[in-house]
Amino acid sequence: MTDDIIVKDSNGAKLADGDSVTLIKDLKVKGTSETIKRGTLIKNIQLNGNPGEIEANTKQVKGLVLKTEFVKKA
């Protein structure tokens, strides 16, 4: 994996491993009946090498992959 991939949130701020993000839209989680609400703070994100996605854990769902267009840096 290369370190030159730049991951940005919906506002264009750079994201890094361990950052915290806030959801800007209610999101339904595929494969479950869970909906993660807008404004939810997600801590300690992980970059997965894809510039449009991050990995995270929430109280409801572990191993969640989020599109960066739905989050902003906290």
N, C-alpha and C positions, 0 to 999 in steps of 0.2 A: 504494500500500500504506500502511496506517495503522500508527502505532506504538502504538496503544492495545490491541492484541491481547496478552493475557497467556498465555504458554505455560508450563505447569507439568509437572514430572516426576511419577513415580508416587508420590512422597512429598509432593507439593504445593510443592516448591521452585521458584521462578521460574527459567526458563532464558533466556539471551540469546545473541546471535551470539558465537561464539568460545569458548563454554563447553565443558568436557569432561564427558562422561557415561559411565556404566558400565551395561552390559546386566544386567538382572536375570533373564533367561530365555534359553535357547538359541533362536535364531531361524533358521529356514530361509529362504533368500533365493529369492523367486519367480523362475523363469526360469533358475536355475542349480542346480548340485548342491552349492553352498556352504551350510554352517551356521556361523553366527557364535555362538561359545560364550558362555555366561553368564560375567560378570566381565570381558569385553572392554572395555578403555578406548577410547573414541572421542573424539578431540580435535577442536576447532575446528568445532563444529556450526554450522549455519545455520538460521535460522527461515525458513519459507516462507509465512507469512501464515495458515496453518491452525493453530488452537490445539491440535490433537491430533497434529501431526506436526512432525518436524524433518528436515533433510537433512544427510547426513554422508558421509564417505569412510572406508573401512577399507582395510587392506592387500589384502583379497580382492576387495572390491567398491567401485567408484567410483559416486557419484551415488545413494547409498542413501537411501531415505525410511523413517524409523522412526516408529512410533507412540510417543508419549511415555509411554504406560502401561507400556512395557517397559524404560524407562531411569530411572536416578537420577543426580542431579548428583554429580560427583566432587569 
